[in-house]
Each structure stands twice: as structure tokens, then as C-alpha cells.
Amino acid sequence: MKIDNLRARLSAGYKKFKKTHPRRFKWLKVTSIVLAVFILLQPLIGLGYAWSQRHNPTVFGTSFSVKQAEAFGLNPQETLHAMLTDLGLKRVRLMSYWDRGEPEQGKYDFTDLDWQFKEAEAAHAKVSLAVGLRQPRWPECHSPTWAANLTTAQLTTDLSAYIQAVINRYKNSPALDSYQLENEFFNDGFGQCTNYDKSRFIAETNLVKKTDPAHPVIITLSNNFVGLPVQAPHPDIFGLSIYRRLYSTNIYHGYVTYPFPAWFYSIRAGWIKLLTGKDTIVSEFQIEPWGTKPIEDMTIAEQNESIPASDIPGRFGFAEATHIKTVDLWGAEWWYWRKVHFNDPSVWDTVKNELAHQ
């Protein structure tokens, strides 16, 4: 009886609104239809993207940071060599940190990158080279100390010169596959960065393409940003970061798992392809703890609370379920540190086993 009364009241309200507000009613009806069509389109976009990728194999790579290896007390060369030989990875993202490559203004030092490229070349691996001010690993923006007092204009000039120097040095390497410009440039919620000038980002994109038109430019997006990159700058490829579980310090203090399922990323990659014509890769896929403190200060138990080795096969399954076919894993320095520092190869061996079955 109560349900019948509720239905009668809703029907009467509906008729009254339609009669007294005909224009608003028409607008609401059209909006509802458009919204319903948009919602219904989502699975079709995701399925269409998955279908378009069905014949492409999934290629797993990794990021490598000299700074992160050093933070763990590892030998960086030994670490990268193990990643490329023992794990057999044939794709690696390397960093051209500005503070390491130009420790004194106008004096370049490419010692670190030179040996990294030689390792990649020897292993017949492909390199995606990060360029720009903002690159992976804390503090995200890696400006040299001498640049602290530069004007914005002078910093932009010096940074552009450094980017050109990096590209000119490595653009003819047989290992070079692509450039990744300014890691998650607009992610102002993470890192010690202050300059989010879109015009600089656009100018840098044009600079990279002009300096080396032979290799594609990747621009990366955060996984917690659900917008679509339809405005400038316009790269050749888009990259998404996928983090599944981390410790939250916002409203809730504790571990949270992002609610986005694998098909969410299929839909997002599908929309990007539909609207821009560009392909998408996963530039960072989390296989590393994100806890309450730096990893090097975490115990084994604390690391396992974030990501135990037993979770890793499921992470690989999730990555494959996105149907995005190039996936750069995140955390290789941790896998190796755990193996050599704690004498615990469980993470390293689990990743190695998953890669061997791809």
C-alpha cells in the first residue's frame, strides 16, 4: 500500500512538473537521454579497445632509477645488469635527472646515462628516456641546486638547453625507443614541484619533437585523474600510471585499494584512441610498497602489508586484463634490494617467474 501511494505521488509530481515547467522538463529529458547513452557507451568503448588489441602481445618493461638504487645502498650498475639479464627484461625507462646531468651550470656530466645506455645496448633492450624537469622518484622535480635562484625565464632557457643536450647525445643509440616528457606534469598533489606552466610544457614537447623527430614522445597521466587529454600538448603516445594499493593520509589513515577495475583502463585507453588517435601504454604499474615511510626504512612485515609476494601474480593478471599492451613495471630496485639486503628473493623470483610465462 505504501509503495502504491509513493508511485501515485511520484506520478502526480512528474505530471505537475511537466505541465508547469515545460522547458525545464524538455531539457531534463534530453540530458537524461544523453547521459544514458554515454553510460551505455562505456562497455562498448572498452570492448572495442580490447578487440582492437587482441592480436598484440603484452610487453613488460620496467623503470630504473640510479637515485632509488643508491637510496637502497645498492650498486646501480649491478642492479640494472640483473634486471636486464636475470629477469630478461627487454624494455626499460631510464631517467636523465637534471641535477645529475648538469651539476654545475653549463657543465654536463653524462657518466650515469652513458653506462646505462651501454647496458641496454648490450642486452638488446629498448629504452624509453625520461626528459624534462619532472621525472620519476621523489622529489619528482630534480632541479640542480644552482638553479634555485634563477628567474623563471632563465630556468626555462637552461632546462631547454639541457633537454637538447640529452637528446642529441642519445638519439642515435640503437637502444633508444622513445622519450617520456615531464612525468605526470599536472599532478600537483605529489612531489616538490612549483612550476605547472602549461606553455612551458607545450614548448618542451615541440622542442623534443624538433630535436629528434624520429622517436615518439610519451606524455604520462596519473591513474587517479579520470579526465581525457584532448588539449595541448599533443604527444605521440599517452602513458597511464596504475597504483593499486597505498597508505592514505587524507581523510582515512590506512591502506586503501583503488576501486578502478581493469576494464576502467580499457575504457580510458579506448576513449583516448577514439578522441586523439593515439595509443596508450602503462608507464608505471605498481609492484612496490607504498606505506607510511620510505621503503628503505620499512621492515619485511611492513613491506608485506602493502604488497606481499603472493599478490604479484594477481597484479600481472590485472595488468593483462587492461588490454593495454605495453606495461612498464614499477619497483625493480625494491625487488633486487629485498633479494640482496634481506636475503629474500621471493619478490624477485615471483616477478621473474611471471615474466618467464608471458
N, C-alpha and C positions, 0 to 999 in steps of 0.2 A: 504493500500500500504506500509506504514511504517513497519507494522507487518510482511508482506511478505519479505521485504528487510532484516529485522532483523533475520528472520528464515533462509534466504539464507546465511547470513553472519555467523551465528552460525553453520550451517551445514558445510560450507566450512572450518571454523576453526576446527571443530571436525574431519573432514577427514584429514586435514593437520597435526593435532597433532597426529592422529593415525598412519599416514604414516611416519612422521619424528621422532617420539618418541615411537616406538612400546613397549618398555619395560615399560616406564612410563605409557603408556596407559593401558597396562595389569594390572599393579599394581593399578592404579586408579580405574579400573573396578572391580577388586577383592575387594578393600577396600570399594567401594560403595555398593557392594552386601552384604558384611559382615555388614556394618553399617545399611543398610536397614533391614536386618534380625534381627539385635539387636533391632532396634526401634520397629519392628513388634512384637517382643517377649514380650515387656513390658506389654501390656494389658493382654497377656496370663499368665504371671507370677503373676500379680495382681489378676486376676480372679481365677487362680488356688489356690492361697493362701486363698482368700475369701471362695472358695468352701471347702477347707480343714478345715476351722474353722466354718462351717455353723451350726454344732450341739453344739458348745461350747457357754455357756452363757458369757456375758460380766461381769467381776468382777471389781468393782470400789473400790479403796482404796485411801489413801492419805499419804502425808508426814507430819511429825510433828517434829518441832524443838523447843527445850526449849529456845534457844537463840532468835528465832524470837518471841516467845510468850513474853519473857521478854522485848524485844525491843518495843513491843506494850503496855507494862505495864500490861500485863495480868497475872493471876495466872496460871502457866503452868499446874498444876495438874487438875485444874478446866476445863481448855481448852481441854486437852486430854480426860478427862472424858466425856465432852459434845460431842466431836467428835465421841466417841465410843458408847455412849448411845443414845443421842438425834438424831444424824444423823444415827446411826445404822451401822456405817462402821465396817467391819469385816476384814479389811486389812490395815496395817499402816507401813510406813517406819520410823524407828527411827534412831537417829544419836548417834554414840559413839565418840563424839568430843574428840580429844586427849588432848586439853588444859583443858577440864573439867574433864576428867577421870584420868589424871596424872598431877595435878597442881604443884607437886614437883617431881623432878626426882626420880623414883623408888618407889613412894608412890601413890598407886592407890586409887581413890575415885569413886565408882560406885553408889553413892546415887541417882543421877538423873536417870540413866538407870534402877536401881532396881525398883523404883516406876513406871516407865513407863511399864516395863515388867509385873508388878503386875496388872496394869490397863488393859493391853491387855489380860492377862490370865483370869481376872475376866469377861471380855466381850467376851471371847472365840474368840478373834480376832487373826489373823496371823500377824507376824512381819517379815518384811524384814529389816535386821540390816545393816546399813551403817558402814563400817570399812575402816581404812586407814587414810592417811593424808588429802586427799581432799574429803570433804563431803559437802552436800548441805547447802546453805546460805553463804552470804558474811562473811569473805573474801575467802571462798572456801577452802583454806588450813588453817587448825586450829591447828597449832603447838603451844605448850606452850612457854611462854617467856623464860624459862630456856634453851630451845633448840636452841636459836638464834645463839649462838656461837659454837655450836657443829660442828665438821667436818662432811662431807657428810657420811663417813663410820660410825661414831658414831651415827648420826641421824638415819641412816637406821637400825642400831642394836637396838636402843631404841624403834623406831617405831614398828619394828617387834615384840619385846617383849610385847609392849602394845597391838598390834593386837591379839597376842596369849592369853594374859590375858583376853581380852574382849570375845573372842570366848569360851575359857574354862569356863568362868563364865555363859554364857547363852546358850551354845549348847544343854543343856538338858532341856531347858524350853519347855513346851508343846506349847507355842505360836510361837516359832521360826520356820520360814518357809524357809528363805534364807538369804544370805549375799549379799550386794551390795558393791563392792570393788572400791574405788577411783573414785568418781563421775566425769564423763567426763574428764578422766585423761589428754587427749591430747588437751583439749580446752584451748589453751594459750591466747585466746582473751578475757577471762573473769576471774576475780579473782586475788588475790595477791599471786601467786604461782611462784616458780622459778625452781623447780626440775621436769623435764619431762623425767627422765631417764627410758627408756623402760625396761632395765634389772631389775631395782627395781620393776617395775610393774609386770613383769613376775614372779620374785621371790616371791612377795607378793601373787600372785594368787596360786602358788604352796604351799605356807605356809598355806593359808586358807584351801585349799583342804586337806592338810595333817593333819592339826589340827582338822578339822571336815569334814570327807568325807561323812557324812550323809546328809548334806544340800547343795543345789546348790549355785553356785557363779554367780552373775549377774555383768556384765560389761556394763556401760552405754555410749551412744554415743550422741553427740549433734544433734539437728534437722537441723542445717544449714551445716552439713557435709554430703555430698552425697556419700562418698566412701563406700566400703564394707569391713567389718572386717574379713579378711581371714588370717591375720598373728597373731602370738602370741602377747599377751597371749590369751589362749583359755578358755573362761568361759563355764558354763553350759547353760546360758541364756543371751541374749542381751537385753539391755534397750534403748529406744529412748526417747529423750525429745521433746515435741511438744509445741512450743510457737507460738501463732497466731498473737498477736498484741503487739507492743512495741514502745517505743520512740527511734528513731535513732539519734545518734550524729555523724554519719560518714559524707558522702557527703551531705546527705539530713537531715535537722534538723526538725523532726516532727514525728508523728505517722505513722508507716508502718505496713502493714499486710503481713505476709509471703505468698508468692504466691503458696506454695505447697498445692495441693488439698488432700483430704483424701485418694484417691487412690494411691497417691505417696507413702504413708506409707505402703499400702498393697503391692505395688511392692517391696519396700525396704525389708519388712519383708519376702516376698516371695523369694527374692534373697538370703537373709541370711539363710533361711531354706534350699534352694537348694544347696548353696555352703558349708555350715557348718553343716547342720543337726540340728541346734539349734533353739529354739523358741525365740520369741521376745515379750517383754512387753513394755508398755508406762510407763516409770519410773517417768516422770514429764509431766503432762498435765496442761497447764496454765489456771487457773481460779483465777487470781490475777493481779492487775495493774502493769505495767512496765512503769513508767513515767520518769519525769525529776529529781526526787528526791526520797529519801526513802519514802515508803508508809506511815509511821507514821507521816511524815511531809506534807502529801497531804490532801487537803480538799476533801469533798464528791464530789464536782464538778470535781476536778482533777482526782479522782479515777474513776468516771463515764466516763470521756473522754477516759480512757483506756479500761475499761470493765464495762459497766452498767449491772445491774441485768437482764435486758431484753435480753442480749446477751447470758446468761448462758445456756438456753435450746438448743440454736444452737451449743454451744460448746460441749454439751453432744452428740448431734446428729453427730457432726463431729467426735468425738472420736469413736462412734459406727461404723461410716462409714469407718474407717480404717480397720475394721475387726480384729484388734489386741485385744485379749480378756481379758487381764489384764491391767487396766489403773489406775495408781496412780495419783490422782489429786494433784494440786499444789496451795496452798493458803489458807488452812483451818484456819490458825492462823488469817489471814485477815478477813475471813468471821465472825469469832467469835468476833474479835476486833470491827468490824463495828457494830455488834449487841449490844455489851455491852458498848462500848465507845460513839458511836453516837446514841444509842437507835434506830438503823436502822437495823431490822432483814431481810431486803429484800433479800440480797445476801444469807444469811444463810438459809432462808426459801425456796428460789428458788432451792438451791442445795439439800436441804432436800426433796423437792417435786420430783426433778428429780431422786434422789436415790430411793425414795419410788416406783417409776414406773419402775424400772429396773427388 
